[in-house]
Each structure stands twice: as structure tokens, then as C-alpha cells.
Amino acid sequence: MWSLQNLLFILCISLRCATSAVGVLNVTGYLRREVNISCSYDPGYESYEKYLCKNSCGRGDVLITTTNPVKYKYMIHDDKIARIFTTTISDLRSMDAGKYWCGVKKFLKDVYTEVELKLVKDRCCDTMTKILNYQGYSESISCPYERQYQNSLKYICRGNRPSTCLQQALITSYNKENGRFRLDDDKMLKEFTVNITSLSQEDSGYYLCGVQRNSDLDVFSAVLLEVEEFCCVKSTKINGTVGQPLTLQCPYSPQHRDNRKFLCKGDQHNSCMDMTNQSRFTVHDNVSSSSFLVMIAELEAADAGTYWCGSDSQWKIGNYTKMELSVFLQHTLGTLETNNPALYVVYIVTPVLLLMCVLFILYKYRRSTVKGDEATSRNTQNKL
């Protein structure tokens, strides 16, 4: 025979089923993160005790109550104005998945909501879009979404961890501009686009496009952006000598014959300094050979460095040339590179040694002359 306690338990469960106001609440959380289980209740129950329990909701299955709102990895908060109490479960593990009950304690029969908690790994996604670009350029990342999310919040973040993506969002559809990032939402195409300007290699990595869902986990799509070092199809190294003129040749595409030709100096093309307005730099366009010449008069040691020449202000690959110019000092004992710290020591010491040699020879010559004069004088005195 069943005990009175078992009969009462069955009766309580039956009463619960009879008084359930809503269907099953499905909640999804990320492993090793936290999840919020929010349950609403009707007016008049604001002062009643609320709780969360698991399994069959027996005496030992109650996990936390509003009377003792913090316990182990559970925390409960009752918003009496909104009539919603929320239980937060942190450090989720596989064993935490399953059936829960949100309960409002009453005499004889409690009011409850059944909850089904599903846990997934905190990573995304099985497929991703790969994008390759170069530093200094701009890139547009396209993020499609389904029609029912046209009015939902859209955002993008770095990394591949969905659980913290919204909190770490680089930009959202509520705040469409943030530094180098801009978000545009085309609801007709059901796609939002994030534009990133002035790319650098630090921008390389995983990105998640997110669409917020209020009743479940947000929807994500993944992008892998690779930003390579700005490089050239054409690259050359050139040597020059201090005090001497130098001519640089820069080819260009025939369709750019009417474009402005330029030469700039700097390690990065997007921050280089235009040199065509310098007095020692002269540009001559040779249309017949689809190239232009830059003549530098009287090279200086400071002219050494990286130069970029081209005819396309958009800096498209193949429409420019990168040149590494090394400037040397011409010396009778050989050619010495200007960026060698020992250069100036050698360059100064050699003339000094030469001068000392000359002085030493003069000294020897003078000594020999004096001795000769003395010998002549003694011979003359002997004859007398």
C-alpha cells in the first residue's frame, strides 16, 4: 500500500498540473556559463514565496527560494512590479540540463511553470565565411537573417563565443557608428552589413554576426577575416649615392594615363608623405611607355627609406610600386652605407690619419734638411 505521503505527493502534482497557467518554457544555456530562467505570475501573488525546483519537485528537489535568495550557484530575484521572478544558474554543467519547475507557494496547491533547460557548447559555428583583405583597405561583412528578425537588434563582435557576444559587441543596430565600424541594416534584403575601414593585421580573427531573440538564444553566423600585410605586385630595391642625382621609374596601367601620378614616402602607404611637391623631386610622365619618372636632385642621407608610387588613389593591388631606397656615401676606400654607425668615425678618422702622415713626412723632411745644413756648416769650418 502506498503511504499517505506518496498519495499527498501525487495529489500535489495533480493539482499543479491542473493549475498550470502556461505550457512548457524552453530555455537554452551555454556550458560553463550562466543562464536566466524567468517565470511570470498573476496579480495577487506578489507577496508569496517563489522557488525553483528540479525533477519531480519533491522536498529535496527545491534548489532556491526567495526566502533564501542566494545558494551555491543559484540566485533568485523577484520583480514584483513586472510580476516576474528570475533564477540565475551559474557555471552550467551537463548535469544541469533537464526539467525544472518555477513555483509560487500556496496553501495546498502551488502555482508553477514547467521549464525544460537545454545546454549547448559556447562556440559558433559549424560553417563560416572566410574573407581575405589587406591592411589599409576597407571591408564589408554581410550578415543575412530570416524575415521574422527584421525588427530585432543586430550586432557584431569579435571571437567565437556567443554567450558574451552582445556584451562585447563592436557595434549594434541601435548604435550604428563606432570609430572605424559602421552597421547598415537592409530589411528588404534581410541582411545587415558591417563596414570596417583602415584595416590592420590586428583586425584578423573570428567575428560573429548576431541577431537578438528574446525567447531563446540569439542567432549567429561566423566570419573569419584575414588581413595580410600591405604588399605589392611590383616591389624593387634601389641604391643611390649622397650628392648624386637619382631617377625612379614607376609603371602604371594605360587606363590611368590621365590620373594624377604620385610618389610618397613612409613605412605605410596610408600614412606616407607626398614627395612630388618637394623642390628636389621632379615628375615626368612618359605616356608612350605607360610609366612616369621621378628625378631626385642631389641625394641626401635622409632620403633613404620606403617609397610608394602609383596612379590610383584607391591603392588597388597592381596599380602601385613599392621601392626601398638605400643611400650610400662614396669613399676612396669603398662605399659605406649611411645607416652604419661606424661610418662617420671611419669617414672622419681617415682624413686625420692622412694629415698626420703628411705632417710626419714634413717633419722628417725638415729634420733631414736641418741635419744637412749642420753637416755643411761643419765641413766649411774644417776647410777654414
C-alpha positions as CSV (number, residue, x, y, z in Angstrom):
1,M,0.0,0.0,0.0
2,W,1.1,3.5,-0.8
3,S,1.9,5.7,2.1
4,L,-0.1,8.8,2.9
5,Q,2.9,10.9,1.9
6,N,3.0,9.4,-1.6
7,L,-0.7,10.0,-2.0
8,L,-0.3,13.6,-1.0
9,F,2.6,14.0,-3.4
10,I,0.6,12.6,-6.3
11,L,-2.3,14.9,-5.3
12,C,0.0,17.9,-5.2
13,I,1.4,17.1,-8.6
14,S,-2.1,16.6,-10.0
15,L,-3.2,19.9,-8.6
16,R,-0.1,21.6,-10.0
17,C,-0.9,20.2,-13.5
18,A,-4.5,21.4,-13.1
19,T,-3.3,25.0,-12.1
20,S,-0.5,25.4,-14.6
21,A,-1.1,28.7,-16.4
22,V,1.3,28.2,-19.3
23,G,2.9,25.4,-21.3
24,V,6.5,24.3,-21.1
25,L,9.1,27.1,-21.1
26,N,12.1,26.1,-23.2
27,V,15.4,27.7,-22.1
28,T,18.8,27.1,-23.7
29,G,22.1,27.9,-22.0
30,Y,25.8,27.7,-22.7
31,L,28.0,25.2,-20.9
32,R,30.2,26.7,-18.2
33,R,28.4,30.0,-18.5
34,E,25.2,31.2,-16.7
35,V,21.5,31.1,-17.7
36,N,18.5,33.0,-16.5
37,I,15.1,31.3,-16.1
38,S,12.4,33.9,-15.9
39,C,8.8,32.9,-14.9
40,S,5.8,35.2,-14.7
41,Y,2.9,35.1,-12.3
42,D,-0.6,36.5,-11.9
43,P,-1.5,39.6,-9.9
44,G,-2.1,38.9,-6.2
45,Y,0.9,36.7,-5.8
46,E,3.5,39.5,-5.3
47,S,4.0,38.7,-1.6
48,Y,4.0,34.9,-2.0
49,E,7.2,32.9,-1.8
50,K,8.7,31.8,-5.1
51,Y,11.1,29.0,-5.8
52,L,12.9,26.8,-8.4
53,C,12.9,23.1,-8.1
54,K,14.1,20.2,-10.3
55,N,12.8,16.8,-11.4
56,S,9.6,15.8,-9.6
57,C,9.9,18.9,-7.3
58,G,10.0,16.8,-4.1
59,R,11.2,18.2,-0.7
60,G,14.9,17.7,-1.6
61,D,14.5,19.0,-5.2
62,V,14.0,22.7,-4.2
63,L,17.1,24.5,-5.3
64,I,16.4,28.0,-4.1
65,T,13.6,30.2,-2.7
66,T,13.0,33.9,-2.5
67,T,13.3,33.5,1.3
68,N,16.9,32.5,0.9
69,P,17.8,34.1,-2.5
70,V,21.5,33.1,-2.8
71,K,22.5,29.5,-2.5
72,Y,25.5,27.7,-4.1
73,K,25.4,28.6,-7.8
74,Y,21.8,29.7,-7.7
75,M,20.4,33.2,-7.3
76,I,16.8,34.3,-7.4
77,H,15.2,37.7,-7.8
78,D,11.5,38.7,-7.7
79,D,10.5,41.7,-9.7
80,K,7.1,42.4,-8.1
81,I,6.3,45.3,-10.4
82,A,6.8,43.2,-13.5
83,R,5.5,40.1,-11.7
84,I,8.4,38.1,-12.9
85,F,10.9,36.1,-10.8
86,T,14.2,35.1,-12.3
87,T,16.6,32.4,-11.2
88,T,20.2,32.6,-12.4
89,I,22.2,29.4,-12.6
90,S,25.9,29.9,-13.0
91,D,28.8,27.5,-14.1
92,L,26.4,25.3,-16.1
93,R,27.4,21.7,-16.4
94,S,25.9,18.8,-18.5
95,M,24.1,17.5,-15.4
96,D,22.2,20.8,-15.1
97,A,20.2,20.1,-18.2
98,G,16.7,18.8,-17.8
99,K,13.3,19.6,-16.3
100,Y,12.7,22.4,-13.7
101,W,9.7,23.9,-12.1
102,C,9.1,27.6,-11.3
103,G,6.9,27.6,-8.3
104,V,4.7,30.1,-6.4
105,K,4.0,28.6,-2.9
106,K,0.3,28.5,-1.9
107,F,-1.7,26.6,0.6
108,L,-2.5,23.0,-0.7
109,K,-1.7,23.8,-4.3
110,D,1.3,25.7,-5.7
111,V,1.2,27.6,-9.0
112,Y,4.0,26.5,-11.3
113,T,5.6,26.8,-14.7
114,E,7.4,23.8,-16.2
115,V,10.8,24.6,-17.6
116,E,13.0,22.5,-20.0
117,L,16.6,23.5,-19.9
118,K,18.9,22.6,-22.8
119,L,22.6,23.2,-22.8
120,V,24.9,23.7,-25.7
121,K,28.6,24.4,-26.2
122,D,29.7,28.0,-26.0
123,R,31.1,28.2,-29.5
124,C,30.0,29.0,-33.0
125,C,29.6,27.9,-35.8
126,D,29.8,24.7,-37.9
127,T,30.3,26.8,-41.0
128,M,31.8,30.2,-41.5
129,T,32.6,32.7,-44.3
130,K,36.3,33.4,-45.0
131,I,37.3,36.9,-46.1
132,L,40.8,38.0,-47.2
133,N,41.9,41.6,-47.4
134,Y,44.9,43.8,-47.0
135,Q,45.9,46.3,-44.3
136,G,44.8,49.9,-45.1
137,Y,41.8,48.8,-47.1
138,S,38.1,48.6,-46.1
139,E,36.0,45.5,-45.8
140,S,32.2,45.0,-45.7
141,I,31.0,41.9,-43.8
142,S,27.5,40.8,-44.9
143,C,25.2,39.1,-42.3
144,P,21.9,37.6,-43.6
145,Y,19.0,36.9,-41.3
146,E,15.4,35.5,-41.6
147,R,12.4,37.6,-42.2
148,Q,11.0,37.3,-38.6
149,Y,14.0,39.1,-37.3
150,Q,13.7,42.3,-39.4
151,N,13.0,44.4,-36.3
152,S,15.3,42.6,-34.0
153,L,18.6,44.0,-32.6
154,K,21.6,43.2,-34.8
155,Y,25.2,43.3,-33.7
156,I,28.7,42.0,-34.4
157,C,31.5,41.0,-32.0
158,R,35.0,39.6,-32.2
159,G,35.7,36.0,-31.2
160,N,33.5,32.9,-31.4
161,R,31.9,32.8,-28.0
162,P,28.1,33.5,-28.4
163,S,27.4,33.9,-24.6
164,T,29.3,37.2,-24.3
165,C,28.9,38.5,-27.9
166,L,26.3,41.1,-27.2
167,Q,28.0,42.4,-24.1
168,Q,31.2,42.8,-26.1
169,A,29.6,44.0,-29.4
170,L,31.7,46.3,-31.5
171,I,28.6,47.9,-32.9
172,T,24.8,47.4,-32.9
173,S,21.8,48.4,-35.0
174,Y,21.0,50.8,-32.1
175,N,24.4,52.5,-32.3
176,K,25.3,52.3,-36.0
177,E,28.7,54.0,-35.9
178,N,31.6,53.4,-33.7
179,G,35.1,54.6,-34.8
180,R,36.1,52.5,-37.9
181,F,32.9,50.4,-37.7
182,R,29.5,51.2,-39.3
183,L,26.4,49.0,-39.4
184,D,23.7,49.2,-42.1
185,D,20.5,47.1,-42.0
186,D,18.7,46.4,-45.3
187,K,15.4,45.0,-44.2
188,M,14.3,44.4,-47.7
189,L,17.3,42.2,-48.5
190,K,17.1,40.7,-44.9
191,E,20.8,41.4,-44.4
192,F,22.9,43.8,-42.3
193,T,26.4,44.9,-43.3
194,V,29.3,45.9,-41.1
195,N,31.9,48.1,-42.8
196,I,35.4,48.3,-41.3
197,T,37.8,51.0,-42.6
198,S,41.6,51.3,-42.4
199,L,42.2,47.6,-41.8
200,S,45.2,46.4,-39.9
201,Q,46.6,43.0,-39.2
202,E,45.2,43.3,-35.7
203,D,41.7,43.1,-37.2
204,S,42.4,39.5,-38.3
205,G,40.3,36.8,-36.5
206,Y,36.9,35.5,-35.9
207,Y,33.7,37.6,-35.9
208,L,30.1,36.7,-35.0
209,C,27.1,38.4,-36.6
210,G,24.3,38.3,-34.0
211,V,20.6,38.7,-34.1
212,Q,18.8,39.0,-30.8
213,R,15.9,36.7,-29.9
214,N,14.1,37.5,-26.7
215,S,12.7,34.0,-26.0
216,D,15.8,31.9,-26.9
217,L,19.5,32.1,-27.7
218,D,20.5,34.7,-30.3
219,V,21.1,33.6,-33.9
220,F,24.7,33.8,-35.1
221,S,26.7,33.5,-38.3
222,A,30.5,33.3,-38.2
223,V,33.2,35.1,-40.3
224,L,36.9,34.6,-40.4
225,L,38.7,37.8,-41.5
226,E,42.3,37.6,-42.6
227,V,44.2,40.8,-43.1
228,E,47.5,40.4,-44.7
229,E,50.4,42.9,-44.7
230,F,50.0,45.5,-47.4
231,C,52.2,44.3,-50.2
232,C,52.8,44.9,-53.8
233,V,52.7,43.1,-57.1
234,K,55.7,45.1,-58.0
235,S,58.5,45.8,-55.5
236,T,62.1,46.8,-56.0
237,K,65.2,47.9,-54.2
238,I,67.3,50.9,-55.3
239,N,70.7,52.2,-54.3
240,G,71.8,55.8,-54.6
241,T,74.8,57.9,-53.6
242,V,74.9,61.1,-51.5
243,G,75.2,64.2,-53.6
244,Q,74.3,62.4,-56.8
245,P,71.0,62.6,-58.8
246,L,68.7,59.6,-58.9
247,T,65.8,58.7,-61.2
248,L,63.0,56.4,-60.1
249,Q,60.7,54.7,-62.8
250,C,57.1,54.0,-61.9
251,P,55.0,52.0,-64.4
252,Y,51.2,52.4,-64.5
253,S,48.2,50.9,-66.2
254,P,47.4,52.5,-69.6
255,Q,43.9,53.4,-68.5
256,H,45.5,55.6,-65.8
257,R,47.2,57.9,-68.3
258,D,45.1,60.8,-67.2
259,N,45.3,60.1,-63.5
260,R,47.4,62.1,-61.1
261,K,50.8,60.4,-60.6
262,F,52.3,60.4,-57.2
263,L,55.3,59.4,-55.1
264,C,55.1,59.3,-51.4
265,K,57.5,58.3,-48.6
266,G,56.7,56.3,-45.4
267,D,56.6,52.8,-44.0
268,Q,52.8,52.5,-44.5
269,H,51.1,53.6,-47.7
270,N,48.1,55.1,-45.8
271,S,50.3,57.5,-43.9
272,C,53.1,58.3,-46.3
273,M,54.1,61.8,-47.2
274,D,53.7,63.2,-50.7
275,M,57.1,64.0,-52.2
276,T,56.1,65.4,-55.6
277,N,55.8,68.9,-54.1
278,Q,59.4,68.8,-52.8
279,S,61.8,71.1,-54.7
280,R,64.4,68.3,-55.3
281,F,61.7,65.9,-56.7
282,T,60.6,66.3,-60.3
283,V,57.9,64.2,-62.0
284,H,58.0,63.5,-65.8
285,D,55.2,61.4,-67.4
286,N,56.2,59.2,-70.2
287,V,52.8,58.2,-71.7
288,S,54.3,56.2,-74.6
289,S,55.9,53.7,-72.1
290,S,53.0,53.9,-69.5
291,S,55.4,55.0,-66.8
292,F,56.5,58.2,-65.1
293,L,59.9,59.2,-63.9
294,V,60.7,60.9,-60.6
295,M,64.1,62.6,-60.6
296,I,65.7,63.4,-57.3
297,A,68.5,66.0,-57.4
298,E,71.4,65.7,-55.0
299,L,70.5,62.8,-52.9
300,E,70.8,63.2,-49.1
301,A,71.3,60.5,-46.5
302,A,67.8,61.3,-45.1
303,D,66.3,60.3,-48.4
304,A,66.8,56.6,-47.6
305,G,63.6,54.7,-46.8
306,T,60.4,53.3,-48.3
307,Y,58.6,54.9,-51.2
308,W,55.3,54.3,-52.9
309,C,54.5,55.4,-56.4
310,G,51.4,54.9,-58.5
311,S,48.4,56.4,-60.3
312,D,45.4,55.0,-58.4
313,S,44.2,56.9,-55.3
314,Q,42.3,53.8,-54.2
315,W,45.5,51.8,-53.8
316,K,44.3,48.7,-55.7
317,I,46.7,45.8,-55.9
318,G,48.9,46.1,-59.1
319,N,48.4,49.8,-59.5
320,Y,51.4,50.9,-57.5
321,T,55.1,50.1,-56.9
322,K,56.9,49.8,-53.6
323,M,60.6,50.9,-53.5
324,E,63.2,50.5,-50.8
325,L,65.8,53.2,-51.3
326,S,69.3,52.9,-49.7
327,V,71.6,55.9,-49.8
328,F,75.4,55.4,-49.6
329,L,78.4,57.7,-49.1
330,Q,81.1,57.4,-51.8
331,H,84.6,57.0,-50.3
332,T,88.0,56.5,-51.7
333,L,88.4,53.3,-49.7
334,G,85.0,52.0,-50.9
335,T,81.3,52.6,-50.4
336,L,79.9,52.8,-46.9
337,E,76.3,52.5,-46.0
338,T,74.8,55.7,-44.4
339,N,72.9,53.9,-41.7
340,N,76.2,52.2,-40.4
341,P,77.1,53.9,-37.0
342,A,80.8,53.4,-37.7
343,L,80.6,55.3,-41.0
344,Y,81.1,58.7,-39.6
345,V,84.0,57.5,-37.4
346,V,85.8,56.0,-40.4
347,Y,84.9,58.9,-42.6
348,I,86.4,61.4,-40.2
349,V,89.4,59.3,-38.9
350,T,90.8,58.6,-42.4
351,P,91.5,62.2,-43.4
352,V,93.0,62.8,-39.9
353,L,95.4,59.9,-40.5
354,L,96.2,61.2,-43.9
355,L,97.0,64.6,-42.4
356,M,99.2,63.1,-39.7
357,C,101.1,61.2,-42.4
358,V,101.7,64.4,-44.3
359,L,102.8,66.2,-41.1
360,F,105.1,63.2,-40.2
361,I,106.7,63.3,-43.7
362,L,107.2,67.1,-43.5
363,Y,108.7,66.6,-40.0
364,K,111.1,64.0,-41.3
365,Y,112.0,66.2,-44.3
366,R,112.6,69.2,-42.0
367,R,114.8,67.1,-39.7
368,S,116.8,65.8,-42.6
369,T,117.2,69.3,-44.0
370,V,118.4,70.7,-40.7
371,K,120.9,67.9,-40.3
372,G,122.2,68.5,-43.9
373,D,122.7,72.2,-43.1
374,E,124.6,71.4,-39.9
375,A,126.9,69.0,-41.8
376,T,127.6,71.5,-44.5
377,S,128.5,74.1,-41.9
378,R,130.9,71.8,-40.1
379,N,132.7,71.0,-43.4
380,T,133.1,74.6,-44.2
381,Q,134.7,75.3,-40.8
382,N,137.1,72.4,-41.2
383,K,138.3,73.8,-44.5
384,L,139.0,77.1,-43.0
